[in-house]
Amino acid sequence: MALLNRKIVLASRPPGMVSESDFRLLEEEVRALQDGEILVRALYLSVDPYMRGRMRDVKSYADPVGIDEVMVGEIVGRIEQSRHPTLQTGDMVAGHLGWQEYAISRGKGLRKIDPSSAPVSSALHVLGMPGATAYFGLLDVCRAQEGDTVVVSGAAGAVGSIVGQIGKILGCRVVGIAGDDDKLEWLTGDLGFDGGINYKTSGNLARELDKLCPDGVNCFFDNVGGPVSDAVIPLLAQNAHIAICGQISQYNAEKPELGPRLLWHLIVKRATIRGFLVFDYFDRFGEAMKRLSEWVISGKIKYRENIIEGIENAPRAFVGLFKGENTGKQLVHIAD
């Protein structure tokens, strides 16, 4: 019997806030494999804020998703069939195979996963792209050192929560910014952050940050942008470093926001601000995975997964990212 694949394709390009109606669920038969190909059955799908940029038909660091094309995204899955010389049936792999239950691949860009070392879902966050983003962003871009004060925006997300914990491992003082009191309790309780601020209820974010960072901010890991960044930049310490990982507050904006012009603070503090992509460090992923694995096994890094069931609910999970519904990593469970 022919296998039936269910996939989510892009139906429209929203000018503002993304909605579930911007996607469509399609079904199709899975074709026969050709030489050199494998068939992967998705077990978990990752949804991430960067995908919002891929929905726009604009020039960026990656091509946009076309209308009626499978929505881009990373999955972890099991090889169900193989006509590949080195990838075998039963192997577990992770890679960007899109929002679908079954995917055919020639193996390029896939990495093998050892299911005995950690739950396979962790390959999509702490032992995957988000973990590597946190690792290289804090160590290489922010150049965090023992004694530094690190501020993380979007601190309860898949990347931010790992950034803060790596900061604590290094001996830094870590302050997280999030939009929910329960998230802050998780950060300052389970994860050991030194302080946290709810930007949604804060009467004056800059004033509260100043109290928590009396010696200034040495490292700012920014996932959010907008007014949150505006509050942090004037508090930079001398020779501070800012890593621009994401700007989730801006991804659904119909027009660019006009905010304070704060770049003069970089002159006064001799600060460095740098945007980066985790793919810039692809040749060093092994280094990051080794250290992150050690920290997870030893209990120095903890993580949380927020899971929604079924490929048909991937759009709902994605939209929830921009409403702050997830704590930790947002995943879609596809199959066991």
C-alpha positions, 0 to 999 in steps of 0.5 A: 500500500502506498504511504500517505504524506500530510504536509503543511504548505504556505498559503499566503504571505501575511503583511502583519501578524501571522495566522493559522489561515496563512497555511494549508494542510495537503495530502499526497502519496509518497513516491518510490525512492531512487538510488541514493535517497532515503525516506524519513518519517518525522517524529518531532518538528521544530517551530522557530521564530526565524521561520516568520522571515522565510514567509516574506518574499524579500531578499535575506540570508535564505530564500523565502518559502514559495506559495504552496511549498512545504513550510521550512523547518527542522525535524528529527525522524527515523529512516523508514526506507533507504537506497543510500550508501551510508544511511541505513533503515532505522537510523535516526537523523535530524535536518531541515526537511520541512513541515511534513510527516514523510520526507525524501532526502539524499542525505545532504545536511542531515546529521545522525542522532544517537537515541541512547545518549538523550531523548531524540527531541533534544536534537531540535533544541539543547543538543541542536541548533538552538543550543549551538546558537546559545553557545556560540552567541555567548562565548564567541560573539558576547565573549562572556567571562567570569564576573560579567553581567549577562542580560538575556531577552526572550530568556525563557525561550529555547535559546535564551534559557540555554544562554543564561545557564551557560552564563552561570556555568562561566561564573557570570551574573545573569538577568533574564527578561521575559513576559510572564511571571511563571517563566521568571519563576522557572528562570530564577528557580530551576535554572538559577538566574540571578534575577528576572524582569517581566517586561509586560508588567514592568512600570519602568524596564530600564529602572528595574534593569539598572537595579539588577545590574548595578555595575552595568551590562557586559553582555547583552544577548538579544532575541527580542529587539524593540523597546526591550533593547532600547532599555538595555543599551543605555546600561552597557558597561565599558567594552560591552558586547551585544549579540543580535540573535533575533528580533522577534518583536519586529517580525510581524510588524507591518511598518518599521518601528521608530525608536530611540536612536541609541548608537551613540552609547556604543561610542561612549562605552566602546561597545561592540554590537554584532548580528550572527547566524548559527550556520556561521559556526557549522564547522564547529558544531561538534565542539558545541555538541560535546560540551552541551551534552556534558552539561546536560548529563551533569545536570548543569543545563536543564531544559523544558519542552512545550509539545503540541500533538499532530502535524495539522497543529503546527501552524497553531504552535508557530503562531503561539511563539509570537504570543509568548505561549511557550516556555522552553522549546516549542515542538510538534509531536508527529509520531512515536 
